[in-house]
Structure formats: structure tokens, C-alpha cells
Amino acid sequence: METLILMALMFAMLYFFMIRPENKRKKEAQNLRNSLTVGDEITTIGGIMGKVISIKEETDSLVIETGVDRSKVRVKRWAVASCDTIHDDVE
């Protein structure tokens, strides 16, 4: 009986310290990617920084403009690591 309780306690600790925080991070990242708008400054998981100039919903991709020479790069939405633009949601 004690072994069963110990196993349940270890599983609960695993859930609360590893699984739950990871699911929360995934959900926050998905919300960030879904809330991107034209004009946002983003950084991809590959380290490319640029400004979103077009969003293509049918292919789930973004066109970003990078560098001084205004090169355009198309990336998948899942490749966005962070959004560097601060949105004020104050009404």
C-alpha cells in the first residue's frame, strides 16, 4: 500500500513540476503566433529578426522583411519564437 501511495505522489510531482508548465508554455506560444499582425517585429527560432509585412492564412505562413536591404523571407508561423512589438490592449 505504501508503495502505491509513493508512486502516486511521484506521478503527481512529475505532473505539477514538468508536464503542466510545459503545456502552459505551448499554449502561450500558440496564442502569440495566432495574435501576430502586420507590422509586428518578430524573431524566429533560427534567430532571424524582421518585420511582418504579410500573413498568409491559407498556407499558415508569414512574409517578413529583414535587414537594411529589405530582403523578404517567408517563414512558417510555427517558426516564430517571440514578438518584439509591444501591444497596448488598453481601450
C-alpha positions as CSV (number, residue, x, y, z in Angstrom):
1,M,0.0,0.0,0.0
2,E,2.8,2.4,0.9
3,T,4.5,1.7,-2.5
4,L,1.3,2.6,-4.3
5,I,0.9,5.9,-2.4
6,L,4.6,6.7,-3.1
7,M,4.1,6.0,-6.8
8,A,1.0,8.3,-6.9
9,L,2.9,11.0,-5.1
10,M,5.8,10.8,-7.5
11,F,3.5,11.0,-10.5
12,A,1.7,14.0,-9.1
13,M,5.0,15.8,-8.6
14,L,6.1,14.9,-12.1
15,Y,2.8,16.3,-13.4
16,F,3.0,19.6,-11.5
17,F,6.7,20.3,-12.0
18,M,7.2,19.1,-15.6
19,I,4.1,18.4,-17.7
20,R,1.8,21.2,-16.6
21,P,4.3,24.0,-17.1
22,E,5.3,22.7,-20.5
23,N,1.6,22.6,-21.6
24,K,1.2,26.2,-20.3
25,R,4.3,27.3,-22.3
26,K,3.0,25.6,-25.5
27,K,-0.4,27.3,-25.1
28,E,1.2,30.8,-24.6
29,A,3.4,30.3,-27.7
30,Q,0.4,29.3,-29.8
31,N,-1.6,32.3,-28.6
32,L,1.4,34.5,-29.5
33,R,1.6,33.1,-33.0
34,N,-2.1,33.4,-33.6
35,S,-2.2,37.1,-32.5
36,L,0.5,38.3,-34.9
37,T,-0.4,41.2,-37.1
38,V,1.2,43.1,-39.9
39,G,3.9,45.5,-38.6
40,D,5.0,43.3,-35.7
41,E,8.7,42.9,-35.1
42,I,9.4,39.2,-34.6
43,T,12.3,36.8,-34.0
44,T,12.3,33.3,-35.5
45,I,13.6,30.2,-33.8
46,G,16.6,30.4,-36.2
47,G,17.4,33.9,-34.9
48,I,16.2,35.8,-37.9
49,M,14.7,39.2,-36.9
50,G,12.3,41.1,-39.1
51,K,9.0,42.9,-39.5
52,V,5.8,41.1,-40.6
53,I,4.6,42.5,-43.9
54,S,2.1,39.9,-44.9
55,I,0.2,37.0,-43.3
56,K,-1.0,34.1,-45.5
57,E,-3.7,32.2,-43.6
58,E,-4.2,29.5,-46.2
59,T,-0.5,28.3,-46.0
60,D,-0.1,29.3,-42.4
61,S,3.0,31.4,-43.2
62,L,4.3,34.9,-42.8
63,V,6.4,37.1,-45.0
64,I,8.9,39.2,-43.1
65,E,11.2,41.9,-44.1
66,T,14.8,41.7,-42.7
67,G,17.9,43.9,-42.8
68,V,18.7,47.2,-44.3
69,D,18.3,46.0,-47.9
70,R,14.7,45.0,-47.1
71,S,15.0,41.3,-48.0
72,K,11.8,39.4,-47.8
73,V,11.7,35.9,-46.3
74,R,8.7,33.6,-46.0
75,V,8.6,31.6,-42.8
76,K,6.0,29.2,-41.3
77,R,4.0,30.6,-38.4
78,W,5.3,27.8,-36.0
79,A,8.9,29.2,-36.5
80,V,8.1,32.4,-34.7
81,A,9.9,32.4,-31.3
82,S,9.0,35.8,-30.0
83,C,7.2,39.1,-30.8
84,D,9.3,42.1,-30.0
85,T,6.4,44.6,-30.6
86,I,4.5,45.7,-27.5
87,H,0.8,45.8,-28.0
88,D,-1.2,48.1,-25.8
89,D,-4.6,46.5,-25.3
90,V,-5.9,49.4,-23.2
91,E,-9.1,50.8,-24.5
